[in-house]
């Protein structure tokens, strides 16, 4: 569940775009599964670096902060 400070981010176009970029970058495949040699469709995008009030603006325009799972 989104924390209070991140609610607006998770309901923004920035999040939709960053999420889609991460999925496209990873060919819509779960990266954790691929490391185990199994090709599985990704169903979610997870933060590599935890989202905090101090770094929330860093996450808005980049897919490098995310992993597909």
Wavefront OBJ file of the C-alpha trace (Angstrom):
o trace
v 0.000 0.000 0.000
v 1.282 3.457 -0.847
v 2.558 5.588 2.003
v 0.998 9.026 2.430
v 3.815 10.901 0.705
v 3.796 8.578 -2.303
v 0.057 8.360 -2.979
v 0.105 11.165 -5.540
v 3.159 9.659 -7.287
v 1.523 6.247 -7.724
v -1.525 7.907 -9.247
v 0.426 10.064 -11.696
v 1.345 9.955 -15.363
v 5.020 9.921 -14.263
v 4.511 6.564 -12.516
v 2.536 5.135 -15.437
v 5.326 6.143 -17.830
v 8.173 4.910 -15.605
v 6.378 1.604 -15.038
v 5.771 1.101 -18.758
v 9.394 1.986 -19.597
v 10.657 -0.593 -17.092
v 8.358 -3.256 -18.521
v 9.446 -2.459 -22.085
v 13.125 -2.391 -21.095
v 12.791 -5.872 -19.589
v 10.670 -7.218 -22.461
v 7.750 -7.705 -20.047
v 9.653 -10.524 -18.311
v 10.232 -11.113 -14.609
v 13.905 -10.399 -13.962
v 14.014 -12.528 -10.799
v 12.693 -15.515 -12.775
v 15.121 -14.935 -15.645
v 18.057 -15.163 -13.228
v 16.780 -18.663 -12.417
v 16.531 -19.479 -16.137
v 12.739 -19.288 -16.306
v 10.966 -16.896 -18.693
v 7.848 -15.637 -16.883
v 5.696 -12.623 -17.774
v 6.217 -9.698 -15.423
v 3.114 -8.738 -13.473
v 4.516 -5.859 -11.425
v 7.258 -3.272 -11.230
v 9.159 -2.981 -7.962
v 11.520 -0.329 -6.620
v 15.201 -1.282 -6.543
v 15.833 1.703 -4.292
v 13.123 2.280 -1.680
v 10.938 5.281 -2.398
v 11.303 7.947 0.312
v 10.205 11.577 0.672
v 13.782 12.681 -0.031
v 14.188 10.740 -3.297
v 10.655 10.689 -4.713
v 11.498 13.248 -7.413
v 14.436 11.068 -8.577
v 12.008 8.242 -9.381
v 9.618 10.242 -11.505
v 11.476 10.263 -14.812
v 13.645 7.178 -14.895
v 13.140 3.444 -15.264
v 16.564 2.655 -13.752
v 15.066 2.624 -10.251
v 12.756 -0.300 -11.034
v 12.834 -4.045 -11.585
v 10.107 -6.053 -13.244
v 8.797 -9.039 -11.312
l 1 2 3 4 5 6 7 8 9 10 11 12 13 14 15 16 17 18 19 20 21 22 23 24 25 26 27 28 29 30 31 32 33 34 35 36 37 38 39 40 41 42 43 44 45 46 47 48 49 50 51 52 53 54 55 56 57 58 59 60 61 62 63 64 65 66 67 68 69
